[in-house]
């Protein structure tokens, strides 16, 4: 089932997510609905706060990055190995904790399903170590790099009550504040279902 994505300005996007256990009500259905919702909106990640749940759950599927790169034959952004990793990376992260982030920060133009039509350059470290449990509550301790790490960092921010707009300069934030206010009020044309806090 496709769920409405919570828009910028909703208080749930600023709440610190709480840990859950395997008895969380209808968890497997929620995960399936989140994948349906993310795919419908052409996203590569989605966190539970974005569908109104302040819990430590997010999903990632980087295959669309690889597909977009493949379509653009004149500008291959990724090596065959990198494209293969992106095509195959699909995960459910529950009760995640980033243990470490390393390397020299790099810039990437990020967007967010909760903040449609706005993209900004964001600096993040290129490598991370993360501990989490998957949908079967099996424990994982993994290291990820590059674009996969970037998507994980972006979604992890959501369960920490943070948004990518928090990482841009105060001047840039002031420049886009009008657009952010319009999103809160539902004054945005978008091709997927959203829930607006002020509408």
N, C-alpha and C positions, 0 to 999 in steps of 0.2 A: 504494500500500500504506500502511495506517495504522501508524505507528510508535508505540511507547510513549513517553510524555512523561516526562522525568526529573523526579523530585520534589525539593523543597527538601531540602538536606542532602547531595546528591550532589556530590563534589568537582569534577566537570566543570563545574558551574555557576559555579565560582570561578576557572576557568582563563581566562587571556587568550587569545582566539582568534588563530590564526595565519593569515596570508595564504595563499591558494591560487591555483593557475593553472588554465588550461582543461584540463589533463591530470589534474586531481583525479579519482580513480576514481569512475565512475558518478555524476558530478555532476548531470547532467540528471535521472536517476532519483531522486536524493536530493531535488532541488528539487520534483519532482512529488509524491514521498511526503510532503514537508513541507507542501505545500498540502493534500493529502488529510487529513493529521493535524490541521492547524489547522482546517480546515472541519468535520471530525468533532467536534472539541472546541468548536466555535462561537467560535473566537478571531478576532482581527483582526491578529495578528502571531505569528511563531514564529521563534526563533533556533536555529541548529545546535546550540549547547550543550544546548538543551532536548531534543534527540533523541540526545544523547551524543557529539556531535562538537565538539571545541574548535577550530573554524575560524571565520573572519570571513565568515559567511553568515547573512543573515536575510531573511525575507519579510514583506510587509505587504499586507493587503487590507482596506480600511476600509469596504467595502460594508455589512457588518452594522450599523455605526453609523447609516448613512442609513436602512436598513430598519427598525431599531428606532424611529427618530424618526418615520418615516412611519406606523407602526402606532399611535403615540400621538398621535391627532389633537388632543387637548386641550392638548398641551404641545409645540408645535413648537420644538425646541431650535435648529434650524438654518434659515438662510435657504434659499430654493430654490437659490441659487448654491452655498452651502456643501454642501447635500445632494448636488448634482450632482457636486461635486469628490470627496466621500466615496464616492459610488457608483462612480466611475471609477478611484479610486486603487488600483492593484494593481502591486506592484513586487518585484523580486528585487534585494537589495543584497549585493554581494560586495566584500570588501576595503575596506569603507566607512571613511571618516574624517570625523568632524564637524569642520569647519573653524572654525565660529563659532556661538555661540548669543547672541541679543540679546533685549532687551525686559525688561519687568517681570515677574517670576515670577508664575505663576498656579497655582491649586490645582485638581486634578482627582482624582476617586476612581478609583484604579487597582487592577487585579487582575492575576493572572498564571496561566497554565495550569500552571506548575510549583508554584504555591502556591495550590491550589484553596480556595475558601470563605473566603478572606481578602481584604478590600479595605481600602485606606487612602488618605487624602488625601495627595497628593504634589505638591510645588512644582517646577515646571520653567519655563524661559524659553519664550516663545511662538513664537520664530522661530529657524530654524537654516539653516546652509549646509552641505551634505554633498557629498563627492566619493566616487564608487564606480564599480564596473563592474557591468553587468547580466549575465544568464545567458549572453549572447553575447560577453561581455567587451568590450562597448562602454563607453567612458568617459562619465560624467555628472558635472556640477557643477550642483547644484540648490539652490534656496531653498524651504523649506516653512514653513508657519505653522499655528497653531491645533492642532486635534485630530490632523491628519496628522503635524505635527511631534512631537506628544506620543507617538504610537505609534512613530515612528522612534526617538525618544530612549529609550523603554522597551526596544525590541529592541536598539538599539545598546549599551545598558548590558550586555545579556547577553553580547555578544562581547567586552566589556571585563572580564568576570568579576564584574559587579555585579548586584544585584537591587533591586527597588523598595523592599523593606523596609530597605535601607541608607539610604534618603532620609527615613525617618520619625524621630521623636525617640527617644532612648534609652528614655524612659519608655514610649512606645507599644510599642517593641520588646519591652521586658520584659513588658508586659501580654499580648502575643500569643505569647510564647515557648513556652508550653505547647501551643498550637495548631500552631505550627511544628514542634515535636518530634513531635507526633502525625502530621503529614503525612509526616515522614521515616520513621516506623514503619509507614506504610500505614494508619493509623487515620483514614481519611476516606472518605466515600461520594461517588464521582464517576462521571460517566457516560462516561468515556473511559479508554483504556488508559494506565496509568502504570507507571513503574519506580521502586521505592522503595529507598533506600540501606540502610535498616536492617531491612527486613522479613525 
